[in-house]
Structures are given as structure tokens and as C-alpha cells.
Amino acid sequence: MAPPLPPHSLSARPALHLSRRRLLTTSAATAGALLAGASAASTATGSATGDPWPDVIPLPNGFRPEGITIGTGPYAYLGSLGEGSIYRVDLRTGAGRIVSAGPGTPSVGLKLDGRGRLFVAGRGQGARVVDVRTGAIIASYTLTTRTPTFANGVFLTPGAAWFTDSFQPALYALPLGRDGRLPGPDEVVTVSLSGAWTQTPGETVNANGITRTPDGKALLVVQSGVGGLHRVNPRTGVTTLVDLGDAAPLTNGDGLLLLGRRLYVVQNRQNAIDVFHLSADGRSGIFEGRLSDADFDVPTTVAAHKNRLYLPNARFTTTPTPETTYAVVSIKC
């Protein structure tokens, strides 16, 4: 039997606070080659506002990005849905290179911890942990033996790495020791989803993006197919729907980003981010507006650095080829 999660596993990390601004869009009026060492061949597109940091950062042709994570420095890490390589890009210049050659299986969601370890959701292959300094895979995990399975989103708390499964009504947690110790392969904790959660059967995308509530006492998970946002008790898996008022369903909801009490919900095929101001306990939220950008092409998730949001264009509506172009789009906050 898997060990219980450590107490206070959802304690909040220091939040990155972005300044308020008028949201950029349709509903914004209400709110202020893939080998180690390969690099992108095209040139990053500079900001039209005079900011020297680029607004569009090219990735290697054929890369097929999905997840993005940013540490304390100006570097973002992205994973390939193709063969799983990890690409590091300098957000100041757009220059980048492969830092970990893929295992031949997808890299979906990913998160970087403070020890230089990248936690990667591997779709049907469970999860793995990569040392970004050496590129080595330092741990691999089978999250479930149920089929079908689709390890998709990742979120780190001080006590655990949490993974969503888009094809099973469950979350998986890798308990993390206070000294940073990674769990053994038999220490994966499965938390079955219940309460308000109704699983759509088959290979419809259910649980996708994941983060925590502002008070750090629960998790938030978006259910893509039906567009619901759920507050999840991490101990029991019991969920309640977050009351978002008259906001439209979060259909195709993908990556989640919480900054303070502001929640950004990426809706991939809508080429948009819906923004909410949440209550401290995450049980309700007020719709603030929708962000969009002409350069969006099915963005899947979002990470923040300084006064910018960064979103990888997965281009799901474009047939992937070795020559298909991909990019990260940056918008100011």
C-alpha cells in the first residue's frame, strides 16, 4: 500500500505577482534537428513596444511543444510531444538548445523544482524526472496499470509532485522527502476523483491542467471536455465545481497558472486565456476577461516570468511534419 502524503503538502510557495492591466481582447474591457545541442534556426521576433525581450520565440522545426516551465532565471524548458526531448530557451534572446534527448516517447506537462529537476508527464508512459544540468533521466514511474491512461498535467507542492490523468478519474502523487528525496517506484499515491466529478468514458480528455487554490489547502483541476473547473480535496479526491458565475464553460481548458488569487486558464483551440479572480479557498471566482493574441496557434499551457506570460503553440490543427514550424508566444501582463 502506498504511504500517505506528508502533512501540509499543499502549502503555498511564494507567488510571483504580476501587475494589473487591461486585458487584451474581445472581453477585456472589464479588467485592468532534434539532437542534443540543436538550436532553433529562425530568429526571435522582437517586441513592438521597444521591450528588447522577444514576443515570439521560434523552436526547432518539427519539435511539437506542449508543456512549458520557467525557473528563477530567464530560461524556459519545453517538452516535445514527438520523441520527448527537452529544449531550453533563453527568454532574453530566444536562443535555445536541446538539453535532454528524448526517450522516444512524449513529454507533455512539465514542472521544474528548485533542485534542477524536471518532472515530466509522459502521456501513456507515466512520469519521469530529468536532471536539466546533465540531461539524464534520474527516475521513472508507472503511475497506473489501468488503460487507457494519459499522464497530462503536472503541479509541484512542497510535499508532492501531482499528475493528472486525462483518461482515468484519478490524480497521482509522488511524495517528496523534506531533503528532496524522490520516492521509489512503488510509492506512487493514487487519489480517485469523486463528488462532482463525472468521468467522460473512453479517450476523451477529462482532467488536464492542475494547480492549487490560493490558500494552498486544495487542488484545482480543469476538465477539458465538459469545461468544468473542480476544487479537489487532495486527501479524499472529492471534488466540487468552482462557482464561476455566468462565465462560459472552459471547453478545451488546458494549462492552469495561479498568480496570487488570479487564475489563468488556457483554452487551447479557442486560442485564448480566460482570467478569473478567485476566492481564497478556490470555491468561487469572478471572470475578469479574456486574453488572446494574433500569434496564438493552439497554445496549450502558460508560465510566467517577470511581467510576461509565455505560451507554447502546439498547433494541433496543423498536421505535424519534420518541417512544421513552432514557437513560444509571449504577452505582457
C-alpha positions in Angstrom: 0.0 0.0 0.0 1.4 3.4 -0.9 2.4 5.7 2.0 0.2 8.7 2.9 1.2 12.1 1.7 3.1 14.3 4.1 1.1 16.9 6.1 0.8 20.4 4.6 1.7 19.1 1.2 -0.2 21.9 -0.5 1.5 24.8 1.4 1.8 27.7 -0.9 5.1 28.6 -2.4 6.0 32.3 -2.7 3.8 33.6 -5.5 5.0 35.6 -8.5 2.9 38.7 -8.5 2.1 40.4 -11.9 0.9 44.0 -12.1 -2.8 44.6 -13.0 -3.5 45.7 -16.5 -6.3 46.0 -19.0 -6.7 42.6 -20.6 -6.0 42.4 -24.3 -9.1 41.2 -26.2 -12.6 40.6 -27.0 -13.8 40.7 -23.4 -11.0 42.7 -21.9 -12.9 45.8 -21.2 -13.7 44.6 -17.7 -10.2 44.2 -16.3 -7.2 46.2 -15.8 17.3 18.8 -35.6 16.2 17.4 -32.5 19.6 16.2 -31.5 21.4 17.2 -28.3 22.8 20.7 -28.9 20.4 21.5 -31.8 19.0 25.0 -31.7 16.2 26.9 -33.4 17.3 28.2 -36.8 14.9 31.1 -37.2 15.1 34.5 -35.4 13.0 35.6 -32.5 10.6 38.4 -33.2 11.3 41.5 -31.1 8.7 43.4 -29.2 6.8 46.1 -31.0 6.8 48.2 -27.8 10.5 48.7 -27.5 11.0 46.0 -24.9 14.1 44.1 -26.0 12.8 40.7 -25.0 11.2 38.9 -27.9 7.4 38.4 -28.3 7.8 35.3 -30.5 10.5 32.7 -29.8 11.0 30.1 -32.5 11.6 26.4 -31.6 13.2 23.8 -33.8 11.2 22.7 -36.8 9.1 19.6 -36.0 9.6 20.0 -32.3 5.8 19.8 -31.3 5.8 21.6 -27.9 3.1 21.1 -25.3 4.4 21.9 -21.8 6.5 24.8 -20.5 8.0 25.7 -17.2 10.2 28.5 -16.1 12.6 28.6 -13.1 14.0 31.6 -11.3 16.3 32.6 -14.1 15.3 33.8 -17.6 15.2 30.2 -19.0 12.2 28.2 -20.1 12.1 24.5 -20.6 9.7 22.9 -23.1 9.0 19.2 -23.9 8.3 17.6 -27.3 5.2 15.6 -27.9 7.1 13.7 -30.6 10.2 12.0 -29.2 10.2 13.7 -25.8 13.3 15.9 -26.0 13.6 18.8 -23.5 14.5 22.2 -25.0 15.9 25.1 -23.0 15.4 28.7 -24.3 16.8 32.0 -23.1 13.8 34.3 -22.8 16.0 37.4 -23.2 17.4 36.4 -26.7 15.3 33.5 -28.0 18.4 31.3 -28.3 18.0 27.7 -27.3 19.2 24.1 -27.4 18.2 20.6 -26.6 19.4 19.8 -23.1 18.0 16.3 -22.8 17.5 14.0 -25.8 14.1 12.3 -25.8 13.5 8.7 -24.9 11.3 8.3 -28.0 8.0 8.8 -26.1 6.1 12.1 -25.5 6.8 14.8 -23.0 3.5 16.5 -22.1 3.2 18.7 -18.9 6.4 19.6 -17.0 7.5 21.5 -13.9 10.9 22.5 -12.7 11.8 22.3 -9.0 14.4 24.3 -7.1 17.0 21.4 -7.4 17.3 21.5 -11.2 14.9 18.5 -11.6 12.2 18.5 -14.2 9.1 16.5 -13.5 7.6 15.3 -16.8 4.2 13.8 -17.6 4.8 11.1 -20.3 1.3 10.5 -21.6 0.9 6.7 -21.7 4.4 6.1 -20.3 3.7 7.5 -16.8 6.2 10.1 -15.5 9.9 10.7 -15.3 12.3 13.1 -13.6 15.1 14.7 -15.6 18.2 16.5 -14.3 18.3 19.6 -16.5 22.0 20.1 -15.8 23.1 16.8 -17.3 20.0 15.8 -19.3 19.9 12.4 -17.6 16.7 10.7 -16.6 17.1 10.2 -12.8 13.8 8.4 -12.1 10.9 6.9 -14.0 7.4 6.0 -12.7 4.5 3.9 -13.8 1.6 5.9 -12.5 -1.1 3.4 -13.1 -1.6 0.0 -14.7 -5.1 0.9 -15.9 -5.7 1.5 -19.6 -6.2 3.8 -21.3 -4.1 6.3 -19.4 -2.8 9.8 -20.3 -0.5 11.5 -17.8 -1.0 15.1 -18.8 -0.7 18.0 -16.3 1.9 18.4 -13.5 2.0 20.6 -10.4 4.6 20.7 -7.6 3.8 21.4 -4.0 6.5 21.3 -1.3 5.4 17.8 -0.4 4.5 16.1 -3.7 4.5 16.2 -7.5 0.9 15.8 -8.7 -0.1 14.4 -12.1 -3.5 14.4 -13.9 -4.7 11.5 -16.0 -6.9 12.6 -18.9 -8.3 9.2 -19.4 -8.8 8.0 -15.8 -10.7 9.6 -12.9 -7.7 9.9 -10.8 -4.7 12.0 -9.7 -1.3 10.6 -8.9 1.1 12.0 -6.4 4.8 11.3 -6.0 5.6 12.1 -2.3 8.8 14.2 -1.9 11.0 14.0 1.1 12.0 17.1 3.1 15.5 16.5 1.9 14.4 16.4 -1.7 14.4 12.6 -1.8 12.4 11.2 -4.7 10.0 8.3 -4.0 10.6 4.7 -5.0 8.7 3.2 -8.0 6.2 1.6 -5.5 5.4 4.8 -3.6 3.1 6.4 -6.1 -0.2 7.5 -4.4 -3.4 7.3 -6.4 -6.3 9.6 -5.4 -9.5 8.7 -7.2 -11.8 11.6 -8.2 -15.4 11.6 -6.9 -18.0 14.0 -5.7 -19.0 16.4 -8.5 -16.6 14.6 -10.9 -18.3 12.7 -13.7 -15.8 11.0 -16.0 -16.4 11.0 -19.7 -15.6 7.5 -20.8 -13.0 6.4 -23.4 -10.3 8.6 -24.8 -12.0 12.0 -24.3 -9.7 14.5 -22.5 -11.0 14.8 -18.9 -8.6 16.0 -16.2 -6.0 18.3 -17.8 -4.4 21.4 -16.1 -3.7 21.4 -12.4 -2.7 24.0 -9.8 -3.6 24.8 -6.1 -6.2 27.0 -4.5 -4.9 30.4 -3.3 -5.0 29.3 0.3 -3.0 26.2 -0.6 -5.5 23.8 1.0 -6.8 22.1 -2.1 -6.1 21.5 -5.8 -7.8 22.9 -8.8 -8.2 20.7 -11.9 -9.9 21.7 -15.2 -12.0 19.0 -17.0 -11.4 19.8 -20.7 -14.2 18.0 -22.4 -17.1 19.5 -20.4 -15.3 22.7 -19.4 -15.6 22.5 -15.7 -13.2 23.7 -13.0 -13.0 21.4 -10.0 -11.7 22.0 -6.5 -10.2 18.7 -5.3 -9.6 17.6 -1.7 -6.1 16.1 -2.1 -6.7 13.6 0.7 -10.0 12.1 -0.4 -10.3 13.1 -4.1 -13.8 14.5 -3.5 -14.4 17.4 -5.9 -16.8 20.4 -6.0 -17.3 22.6 -9.0 -15.9 26.0 -8.7 -18.6 28.6 -9.0 -17.5 30.9 -11.8 -20.8 32.8 -12.1 -22.0 33.4 -15.6 -18.7 32.7 -17.2 -18.8 30.4 -20.3 -17.7 26.8 -19.8 -13.9 26.3 -20.0 -14.2 24.0 -23.0 -10.8 22.8 -24.1 -9.4 24.1 -20.8 -5.7 23.1 -20.7 -2.9 24.6 -18.6 -3.6 26.5 -15.4 -1.5 29.2 -13.8 -2.2 30.7 -10.4 -0.5 34.0 -9.5 -1.7 35.3 -6.2 -5.5 34.9 -6.5 -5.6 35.4 -10.3 -6.1 32.2 -12.2 -5.2 31.9 -15.9 -7.0 29.1 -17.8 -5.6 28.3 -21.3 -8.3 27.2 -23.7 -6.2 25.7 -26.5 -8.4 25.5 -29.6 -10.1 28.8 -28.7 -6.6 30.5 -28.8 -7.4 32.2 -25.6 -6.8 32.5 -21.9 -9.7 33.2 -19.6 -8.8 35.1 -16.4 -10.5 34.8 -13.0 -10.1 36.4 -9.6 -10.6 33.5 -7.1 -11.7 33.4 -3.5 -9.0 32.4 -1.1 -10.4 28.9 -0.8 -10.8 28.5 -4.5 -14.6 27.7 -4.2 -15.6 30.6 -6.4 -14.2 33.1 -8.9 -15.1 36.2 -10.8 -14.4 36.4 -14.6 -12.1 39.3 -15.3 -11.6 38.9 -19.1 -10.1 37.0 -21.9 -6.6 37.3 -23.3 -5.8 36.5 -26.9 -3.0 37.3 -29.4 -2.8 37.2 -33.2 0.2 34.9 -32.9 -1.6 32.2 -30.9 -1.9 28.9 -32.7 -3.5 26.4 -30.3 -1.5 27.3 -27.2 -1.6 24.6 -24.6 -0.3 26.0 -21.3 1.3 29.0 -19.7 4.2 30.0 -17.5 5.2 33.4 -16.2 8.4 35.4 -15.8 8.7 39.0 -14.7 5.9 40.9 -16.5 5.2 38.3 -19.2 3.2 35.2 -19.9 4.7 32.5 -22.1 2.7 30.0 -24.1 3.8 27.3 -26.5 1.9 27.0 -29.8 1.1 23.3 -30.1 -0.6 23.8 -33.5 -2.9 20.9 -33.0 -4.9 21.9 -36.1 -1.8 21.6 -38.3 -0.6 18.2 -39.5 2.9 17.8 -37.9 5.8 17.2 -40.2 9.6 17.4 -39.6 9.5 20.9 -41.2 6.5 22.3 -39.3 7.4 25.5 -37.5 6.6 26.0 -33.8 7.1 28.9 -31.4 6.6 30.2 -27.9 4.4 33.4 -27.8 5.0 36.0 -25.1 2.4 38.5 -24.0 2.8 41.3 -21.4 0.8 41.4 -18.2 
